[in-house]
């Protein structure tokens, strides 16, 4: 039997990112509230709506896989983070 690599995401999590940046994610299931490394707030819906690890709108998105998060924002390099 194959071992599952998926793990339930916590309601609130902090992620340490490259360069010492910190990203906080509050997970509501069908959407997330992200506080980015510069203190900016993003409210992102699941994309597509049935997803529970990909959230995005316009040029902003976050992908959460296990303990890793990839944050993509307009005008910034993608940021890989770990919790």
PDB file as gemmi writes it, atoms N, CA and C in Angstrom:
CRYST1    1.000    1.000    1.000  90.00  90.00  90.00 P 1                      
ATOM      1  N   UNK A   1       0.839  -1.174   0.000  1.00  0.00           N  
ATOM      2  CA  UNK A   1       0.000   0.000   0.000  1.00  0.00           C  
ATOM      3  C   UNK A   1       0.886   1.240   0.000  1.00  0.00           C  
ATOM      4  N   UNK A   2       0.645   2.171  -0.906  1.00  0.00           N  
ATOM      5  CA  UNK A   2       1.453   3.384  -1.013  1.00  0.00           C  
ATOM      6  C   UNK A   2       1.177   4.318   0.153  1.00  0.00           C  
ATOM      7  N   UNK A   3       2.232   4.952   0.618  1.00  0.00           N  
ATOM      8  CA  UNK A   3       2.102   5.893   1.718  1.00  0.00           C  
ATOM      9  C   UNK A   3       1.617   7.236   1.182  1.00  0.00           C  
ATOM     10  N   UNK A   4       0.668   7.836   1.865  1.00  0.00           N  
ATOM     11  CA  UNK A   4       0.110   9.120   1.433  1.00  0.00           C  
ATOM     12  C   UNK A   4       1.050  10.249   1.814  1.00  0.00           C  
ATOM     13  N   UNK A   5       1.267  11.181   0.880  1.00  0.00           N  
ATOM     14  CA  UNK A   5       2.129  12.319   1.170  1.00  0.00           C  
ATOM     15  C   UNK A   5       1.314  13.555   1.511  1.00  0.00           C  
ATOM     16  N   UNK A   6      -0.008  13.477   1.379  1.00  0.00           N  
ATOM     17  CA  UNK A   6      -0.827  14.646   1.691  1.00  0.00           C  
ATOM     18  C   UNK A   6      -1.053  14.711   3.189  1.00  0.00           C  
ATOM     19  N   UNK A   7      -1.099  15.918   3.696  1.00  0.00           N  
ATOM     20  CA  UNK A   7      -1.366  16.105   5.107  1.00  0.00           C  
ATOM     21  C   UNK A   7      -2.312  17.283   5.231  1.00  0.00           C  
ATOM     22  N   UNK A   8      -3.210  17.194   6.188  1.00  0.00           N  
ATOM     23  CA  UNK A   8      -4.186  18.270   6.376  1.00  0.00           C  
ATOM     24  C   UNK A   8      -3.457  19.563   6.726  1.00  0.00           C  
ATOM     25  N   UNK A   9      -3.899  20.634   6.125  1.00  0.00           N  
ATOM     26  CA  UNK A   9      -3.292  21.934   6.402  1.00  0.00           C  
ATOM     27  C   UNK A   9      -3.886  22.510   7.684  1.00  0.00           C  
ATOM     28  N   UNK A  10      -3.049  23.096   8.540  1.00  0.00           N  
ATOM     29  CA  UNK A  10      -3.573  23.710   9.757  1.00  0.00           C  
ATOM     30  C   UNK A  10      -4.377  24.961   9.433  1.00  0.00           C  
ATOM     31  N   UNK A  11      -5.258  25.350  10.325  1.00  0.00           N  
ATOM     32  CA  UNK A  11      -6.067  26.559  10.131  1.00  0.00           C  
ATOM     33  C   UNK A  11      -5.172  27.798  10.027  1.00  0.00           C  
ATOM     34  N   UNK A  12      -4.127  27.860  10.864  1.00  0.00           N  
ATOM     35  CA  UNK A  12      -3.204  28.998  10.854  1.00  0.00           C  
ATOM     36  C   UNK A  12      -1.783  28.439  10.834  1.00  0.00           C  
ATOM     37  N   UNK A  13      -0.965  28.948   9.916  1.00  0.00           N  
ATOM     38  CA  UNK A  13       0.412  28.462   9.819  1.00  0.00           C  
ATOM     39  C   UNK A  13       1.337  29.593   9.408  1.00  0.00           C  
ATOM     40  N   UNK A  14       2.563  29.538   9.928  1.00  0.00           N  
ATOM     41  CA  UNK A  14       3.611  30.479   9.533  1.00  0.00           C  
ATOM     42  C   UNK A  14       4.645  29.709   8.726  1.00  0.00           C  
ATOM     43  N   UNK A  15       5.120  30.329   7.661  1.00  0.00           N  
ATOM     44  CA  UNK A  15       6.086  29.716   6.764  1.00  0.00           C  
ATOM     45  C   UNK A  15       7.337  30.579   6.720  1.00  0.00           C  
ATOM     46  N   UNK A  16       8.505  29.956   6.901  1.00  0.00           N  
ATOM     47  CA  UNK A  16       9.789  30.637   6.786  1.00  0.00           C  
ATOM     48  C   UNK A  16      10.252  30.512   5.344  1.00  0.00           C  
ATOM     49  N   UNK A  17      10.626  31.655   4.774  1.00  0.00           N  
ATOM     50  CA  UNK A  17      10.942  31.706   3.352  1.00  0.00           C  
ATOM     51  C   UNK A  17      12.396  32.107   3.126  1.00  0.00           C  
ATOM     52  N   UNK A  18      12.817  31.989   1.877  1.00  0.00           N  
ATOM     53  CA  UNK A  18      14.155  32.381   1.474  1.00  0.00           C  
ATOM     54  C   UNK A  18      14.434  33.819   1.898  1.00  0.00           C  
ATOM     55  N   UNK A  19      15.658  34.078   2.316  1.00  0.00           N  
ATOM     56  CA  UNK A  19      16.046  35.429   2.692  1.00  0.00           C  
ATOM     57  C   UNK A  19      15.499  35.872   4.038  1.00  0.00           C  
ATOM     58  N   UNK A  20      14.960  34.934   4.833  1.00  0.00           N  
ATOM     59  CA  UNK A  20      14.451  35.275   6.154  1.00  0.00           C  
ATOM     60  C   UNK A  20      13.045  35.837   6.171  1.00  0.00           C  
ATOM     61  N   UNK A  21      12.370  35.831   5.031  1.00  0.00           N  
ATOM     62  CA  UNK A  21      10.997  36.350   4.963  1.00  0.00           C  
ATOM     63  C   UNK A  21      10.045  35.403   5.691  1.00  0.00           C  
ATOM     64  N   UNK A  22       8.919  35.943   6.152  1.00  0.00           N  
ATOM     65  CA  UNK A  22       7.899  35.168   6.845  1.00  0.00           C  
ATOM     66  C   UNK A  22       6.557  35.398   6.166  1.00  0.00           C  
ATOM     67  N   UNK A  23       5.824  34.320   5.927  1.00  0.00           N  
ATOM     68  CA  UNK A  23       4.484  34.378   5.342  1.00  0.00           C  
ATOM     69  C   UNK A  23       3.547  33.649   6.300  1.00  0.00           C  
ATOM     70  N   UNK A  24       2.394  34.259   6.592  1.00  0.00           N  
ATOM     71  CA  UNK A  24       1.391  33.640   7.450  1.00  0.00           C  
ATOM     72  C   UNK A  24       0.157  33.335   6.616  1.00  0.00           C  
ATOM     73  N   UNK A  25      -0.395  32.131   6.801  1.00  0.00           N  
ATOM     74  CA  UNK A  25      -1.569  31.701   6.041  1.00  0.00           C  
ATOM     75  C   UNK A  25      -2.658  31.267   7.016  1.00  0.00           C  
ATOM     76  N   UNK A  26      -3.842  31.873   6.877  1.00  0.00           N  
ATOM     77  CA  UNK A  26      -5.020  31.417   7.600  1.00  0.00           C  
ATOM     78  C   UNK A  26      -5.888  30.701   6.578  1.00  0.00           C  
ATOM     79  N   UNK A  27      -6.122  29.409   6.806  1.00  0.00           N  
ATOM     80  CA  UNK A  27      -6.785  28.554   5.827  1.00  0.00           C  
ATOM     81  C   UNK A  27      -8.244  28.337   6.217  1.00  0.00           C  
ATOM     82  N   UNK A  28      -9.150  28.761   5.343  1.00  0.00           N  
ATOM     83  CA  UNK A  28     -10.587  28.592   5.559  1.00  0.00           C  
ATOM     84  C   UNK A  28     -11.153  27.446   4.721  1.00  0.00           C  
ATOM     85  N   UNK A  29     -10.284  26.702   4.032  1.00  0.00           N  
ATOM     86  CA  UNK A  29     -10.723  25.595   3.178  1.00  0.00           C  
ATOM     87  C   UNK A  29     -10.981  26.058   1.758  1.00  0.00           C  
ATOM     88  N   UNK A  30     -12.035  26.839   1.548  1.00  0.00           N  
ATOM     89  CA  UNK A  30     -12.357  27.315   0.199  1.00  0.00           C  
ATOM     90  C   UNK A  30     -11.653  28.628  -0.135  1.00  0.00           C  
ATOM     91  N   UNK A  31     -10.895  29.175   0.826  1.00  0.00           N  
ATOM     92  CA  UNK A  31     -10.102  30.388   0.594  1.00  0.00           C  
ATOM     93  C   UNK A  31      -9.024  30.472   1.665  1.00  0.00           C  
ATOM     94  N   UNK A  32      -8.046  31.350   1.428  1.00  0.00           N  
ATOM     95  CA  UNK A  32      -6.999  31.602   2.417  1.00  0.00           C  
ATOM     96  C   UNK A  32      -6.798  33.099   2.565  1.00  0.00           C  
ATOM     97  N   UNK A  33      -6.359  33.499   3.752  1.00  0.00           N  
ATOM     98  CA  UNK A  33      -5.925  34.877   4.002  1.00  0.00           C  
ATOM     99  C   UNK A  33      -4.420  34.789   4.208  1.00  0.00           C  
ATOM    100  N   UNK A  34      -3.664  35.481   3.363  1.00  0.00           N  
ATOM    101  CA  UNK A  34      -2.206  35.432   3.396  1.00  0.00           C  
ATOM    102  C   UNK A  34      -1.677  36.794   3.820  1.00  0.00           C  
ATOM    103  N   UNK A  35      -0.745  36.797   4.771  1.00  0.00           N  
ATOM    104  CA  UNK A  35       0.007  38.007   5.090  1.00  0.00           C  
ATOM    105  C   UNK A  35       1.400  37.760   4.540  1.00  0.00           C  
ATOM    106  N   UNK A  36       1.755  38.544   3.520  1.00  0.00           N  
ATOM    107  CA  UNK A  36       3.008  38.355   2.807  1.00  0.00           C  
ATOM    108  C   UNK A  36       4.212  38.889   3.550  1.00  0.00           C  
ATOM    109  N   UNK A  37       5.400  38.712   2.970  1.00  0.00           N  
ATOM    110  CA  UNK A  37       6.648  39.076   3.634  1.00  0.00           C  
ATOM    111  C   UNK A  37       6.809  40.574   3.890  1.00  0.00           C  
ATOM    112  N   UNK A  38       6.068  41.404   3.189  1.00  0.00           N  
ATOM    113  CA  UNK A  38       6.146  42.854   3.402  1.00  0.00           C  
ATOM    114  C   UNK A  38       4.936  43.359   4.175  1.00  0.00           C  
ATOM    115  N   UNK A  39       4.169  42.437   4.787  1.00  0.00           N  
ATOM    116  CA  UNK A  39       3.006  42.812   5.576  1.00  0.00           C  
ATOM    117  C   UNK A  39       1.734  43.001   4.771  1.00  0.00           C  
ATOM    118  N   UNK A  40       1.798  42.748   3.471  1.00  0.00           N  
ATOM    119  CA  UNK A  40       0.620  42.902   2.615  1.00  0.00           C  
ATOM    120  C   UNK A  40      -0.365  41.764   2.857  1.00  0.00           C  
ATOM    121  N   UNK A  41      -1.658  42.068   2.787  1.00  0.00           N  
ATOM    122  CA  UNK A  41      -2.714  41.073   2.983  1.00  0.00           C  
ATOM    123  C   UNK A  41      -3.321  40.675   1.648  1.00  0.00           C  
ATOM    124  N   UNK A  42      -3.516  39.377   1.473  1.00  0.00           N  
ATOM    125  CA  UNK A  42      -4.154  38.838   0.273  1.00  0.00           C  
ATOM    126  C   UNK A  42      -5.249  37.875   0.701  1.00  0.00           C  
ATOM    127  N   UNK A  43      -6.429  38.010   0.136  1.00  0.00           N  
ATOM    128  CA  UNK A  43      -7.504  37.046   0.324  1.00  0.00           C  
ATOM    129  C   UNK A  43      -7.677  36.329  -1.007  1.00  0.00           C  
ATOM    130  N   UNK A  44      -7.369  35.038  -1.025  1.00  0.00           N  
ATOM    131  CA  UNK A  44      -7.348  34.279  -2.271  1.00  0.00           C  
ATOM    132  C   UNK A  44      -8.323  33.110  -2.215  1.00  0.00           C  
ATOM    133  N   UNK A  45      -9.186  32.988  -3.225  1.00  0.00           N  
ATOM    134  CA  UNK A  45     -10.111  31.849  -3.286  1.00  0.00           C  
ATOM    135  C   UNK A  45      -9.402  30.607  -3.826  1.00  0.00           C  
ATOM    136  N   UNK A  46      -9.961  29.433  -3.515  1.00  0.00           N  
ATOM    137  CA  UNK A  46      -9.453  28.195  -4.100  1.00  0.00           C  
ATOM    138  C   UNK A  46      -9.574  28.302  -5.621  1.00  0.00           C  
ATOM    139  N   UNK A  47      -8.568  27.759  -6.335  1.00  0.00           N  
ATOM    140  CA  UNK A  47      -8.563  27.889  -7.784  1.00  0.00           C  
ATOM    141  C   UNK A  47      -8.080  26.584  -8.416  1.00  0.00           C  
ATOM    142  N   UNK A  48      -8.987  25.758  -8.983  1.00  0.00           N  
ATOM    143  CA  UNK A  48     -10.431  25.949  -9.086  1.00  0.00           C  
ATOM    144  C   UNK A  48     -11.106  25.779  -7.722  1.00  0.00           C  
ATOM    145  N   UNK A  49     -12.391  26.061  -7.681  1.00  0.00           N  
ATOM    146  CA  UNK A  49     -13.132  26.125  -6.419  1.00  0.00           C  
ATOM    147  C   UNK A  49     -13.076  24.841  -5.599  1.00  0.00           C  
ATOM    148  N   UNK A  50     -12.849  23.703  -6.241  1.00  0.00           N  
ATOM    149  CA  UNK A  50     -12.802  22.428  -5.514  1.00  0.00           C  
ATOM    150  C   UNK A  50     -11.429  22.122  -4.925  1.00  0.00           C  
ATOM    151  N   UNK A  51     -10.420  22.925  -5.237  1.00  0.00           N  
ATOM    152  CA  UNK A  51      -9.059  22.709  -4.745  1.00  0.00           C  
ATOM    153  C   UNK A  51      -8.941  23.052  -3.269  1.00  0.00           C  
ATOM    154  N   UNK A  52      -8.006  22.404  -2.576  1.00  0.00           N  
ATOM    155  CA  UNK A  52      -7.713  22.745  -1.190  1.00  0.00           C  
ATOM    156  C   UNK A  52      -6.217  22.944  -0.975  1.00  0.00           C  
ATOM    157  N   UNK A  53      -5.476  23.107  -2.095  1.00  0.00           N  
ATOM    158  CA  UNK A  53      -4.051  23.411  -1.969  1.00  0.00           C  
ATOM    159  C   UNK A  53      -3.582  24.481  -2.951  1.00  0.00           C  
ATOM    160  N   UNK A  54      -4.455  24.906  -3.865  1.00  0.00           N  
ATOM    161  CA  UNK A  54      -4.111  25.983  -4.809  1.00  0.00           C  
ATOM    162  C   UNK A  54      -5.128  27.100  -4.657  1.00  0.00           C  
ATOM    163  N   UNK A  55      -4.607  28.293  -4.430  1.00  0.00           N  
ATOM    164  CA  UNK A  55      -5.460  29.461  -4.225  1.00  0.00           C  
ATOM    165  C   UNK A  55      -4.899  30.591  -5.067  1.00  0.00           C  
ATOM    166  N   UNK A  56      -5.771  31.359  -5.708  1.00  0.00           N  
ATOM    167  CA  UNK A  56      -5.252  32.448  -6.507  1.00  0.00           C  
ATOM    168  C   UNK A  56      -6.335  33.305  -7.102  1.00  0.00           C  
ATOM    169  N   UNK A  57      -5.910  34.518  -7.463  1.00  0.00           N  
ATOM    170  CA  UNK A  57      -6.796  35.473  -8.115  1.00  0.00           C  
ATOM    171  C   UNK A  57      -5.916  36.497  -8.807  1.00  0.00           C  
ATOM    172  N   UNK A  58      -6.227  36.777 -10.064  1.00  0.00           N  
ATOM    173  CA  UNK A  58      -5.411  37.729 -10.814  1.00  0.00           C  
ATOM    174  C   UNK A  58      -3.979  37.229 -10.912  1.00  0.00           C  
ATOM    175  N   UNK A  59      -3.024  38.078 -10.531  1.00  0.00           N  
ATOM    176  CA  UNK A  59      -1.599  37.731 -10.619  1.00  0.00           C  
ATOM    177  C   UNK A  59      -1.032  37.176  -9.322  1.00  0.00           C  
ATOM    178  N   UNK A  60      -1.873  36.952  -8.313  1.00  0.00           N  
ATOM    179  CA  UNK A  60      -1.408  36.466  -7.018  1.00  0.00           C  
ATOM    180  C   UNK A  60      -1.892  35.039  -6.792  1.00  0.00           C  
ATOM    181  N   UNK A  61      -1.014  34.190  -6.258  1.00  0.00           N  
ATOM    182  CA  UNK A  61      -1.395  32.801  -5.994  1.00  0.00           C  
ATOM    183  C   UNK A  61      -0.498  32.207  -4.924  1.00  0.00           C  
ATOM    184  N   UNK A  62      -1.015  31.180  -4.262  1.00  0.00           N  
ATOM    185  CA  UNK A  62      -0.209  30.386  -3.337  1.00  0.00           C  
ATOM    186  C   UNK A  62      -0.580  28.924  -3.549  1.00  0.00           C  
ATOM    187  N   UNK A  63       0.442  28.073  -3.561  1.00  0.00           N  
ATOM    188  CA  UNK A  63       0.259  26.628  -3.670  1.00  0.00           C  
ATOM    189  C   UNK A  63       0.845  26.026  -2.402  1.00  0.00           C  
ATOM    190  N   UNK A  64       0.039  25.252  -1.683  1.00  0.00           N  
ATOM    191  CA  UNK A  64       0.468  24.651  -0.422  1.00  0.00           C  
ATOM    192  C   UNK A  64       0.488  23.142  -0.604  1.00  0.00           C  
ATOM    193  N   UNK A  65       1.660  22.546  -0.433  1.00  0.00           N  
ATOM    194  CA  UNK A  65       1.836  21.090  -0.561  1.00  0.00           C  
ATOM    195  C   UNK A  65       2.564  20.604   0.680  1.00  0.00           C  
ATOM    196  N   UNK A  66       1.858  19.891   1.548  1.00  0.00           N  
ATOM    197  CA  UNK A  66       2.490  19.399   2.770  1.00  0.00           C  
ATOM    198  C   UNK A  66       2.979  20.563   3.616  1.00  0.00           C  
ATOM    199  N   UNK A  67       4.285  20.599   3.892  1.00  0.00           N  
ATOM    200  CA  UNK A  67       4.867  21.656   4.724  1.00  0.00           C  
ATOM    201  C   UNK A  67       5.460  22.792   3.886  1.00  0.00           C  
ATOM    202  N   UNK A  68       5.281  22.752   2.578  1.00  0.00           N  
ATOM    203  CA  UNK A  68       5.866  23.750   1.678  1.00  0.00           C  
ATOM    204  C   UNK A  68       4.784  24.625   1.057  1.00  0.00           C  
ATOM    205  N   UNK A  69       5.101  25.903   0.909  1.00  0.00           N  
ATOM    206  CA  UNK A  69       4.204  26.842   0.233  1.00  0.00           C  
ATOM    207  C   UNK A  69       5.001  27.616  -0.808  1.00  0.00           C  
ATOM    208  N   UNK A  70       4.396  27.837  -1.958  1.00  0.00           N  
ATOM    209  CA  UNK A  70       4.990  28.644  -3.016  1.00  0.00           C  
ATOM    210  C   UNK A  70       4.085  29.848  -3.220  1.00  0.00           C  
ATOM    211  N   UNK A  71       4.596  31.043  -2.917  1.00  0.00           N  
ATOM    212  CA  UNK A  71       3.835  32.282  -3.039  1.00  0.00           C  
ATOM    213  C   UNK A  71       4.277  33.019  -4.294  1.00  0.00           C  
ATOM    214  N   UNK A  72       3.310  33.363  -5.132  1.00  0.00           N  
ATOM    215  CA  UNK A  72       3.579  34.109  -6.358  1.00  0.00           C  
ATOM    216  C   UNK A  72       2.760  35.391  -6.330  1.00  0.00           C  
ATOM    217  N   UNK A  73       3.459  36.541  -6.450  1.00  0.00           N  
ATOM    218  CA  UNK A  73       2.797  37.840  -6.433  1.00  0.00           C  
ATOM    219  C   UNK A  73       3.297  38.682  -7.595  1.00  0.00           C  
ATOM    220  N   UNK A  74       2.389  39.478  -8.133  1.00  0.00           N  
ATOM    221  CA  UNK A  74       2.752  40.383  -9.224  1.00  0.00           C  
ATOM    222  C   UNK A  74       3.928  41.272  -8.786  1.00  0.00           C  
ATOM    223  N   UNK A  75       4.936  41.364  -9.639  1.00  0.00           N  
ATOM    224  CA  UNK A  75       6.076  42.238  -9.380  1.00  0.00           C  
ATOM    225  C   UNK A  75       7.130  41.663  -8.451  1.00  0.00           C  
ATOM    226  N   UNK A  76       6.962  40.392  -8.017  1.00  0.00           N  
ATOM    227  CA  UNK A  76       7.923  39.756  -7.114  1.00  0.00           C  
ATOM    228  C   UNK A  76       8.332  38.401  -7.674  1.00  0.00           C  
ATOM    229  N   UNK A  77       9.536  37.973  -7.337  1.00  0.00           N  
ATOM    230  CA  UNK A  77       9.967  36.620  -7.675  1.00  0.00           C  
ATOM    231  C   UNK A  77       9.143  35.633  -6.855  1.00  0.00           C  
ATOM    232  N   UNK A  78       8.845  34.437  -7.389  1.00  0.00           N  
ATOM    233  CA  UNK A  78       8.159  33.419  -6.583  1.00  0.00           C  
ATOM    234  C   UNK A  78       8.973  33.117  -5.324  1.00  0.00           C  
ATOM    235  N   UNK A  79       8.280  32.873  -4.232  1.00  0.00           N  
ATOM    236  CA  UNK A  79       8.914  32.687  -2.936  1.00  0.00           C  
ATOM    237  C   UNK A  79       8.564  31.299  -2.406  1.00  0.00           C  
ATOM    238  N   UNK A  80       9.587  30.463  -2.181  1.00  0.00           N  
ATOM    239  CA  UNK A  80       9.386  29.128  -1.625  1.00  0.00           C  
ATOM    240  C   UNK A  80       9.570  29.194  -0.120  1.00  0.00           C  
ATOM    241  N   UNK A  81       8.604  28.632   0.616  1.00  0.00           N  
ATOM    242  CA  UNK A  81       8.593  28.733   2.071  1.00  0.00           C  
ATOM    243  C   UNK A  81       8.299  27.369   2.693  1.00  0.00           C  
ATOM    244  N   UNK A  82       8.755  27.164   3.930  1.00  0.00           N  
ATOM    245  CA  UNK A  82       8.530  25.916   4.666  1.00  0.00           C  
ATOM    246  C   UNK A  82       7.976  26.231   6.050  1.00  0.00           C  
ATOM    247  N   UNK A  83       7.072  25.348   6.534  1.00  0.00           N  
ATOM    248  CA  UNK A  83       6.596  25.505   7.923  1.00  0.00           C  
ATOM    249  C   UNK A  83       7.182  24.414   8.773  1.00  0.00           C  
TER     250      UNK A  83                                                      
END                                                                             
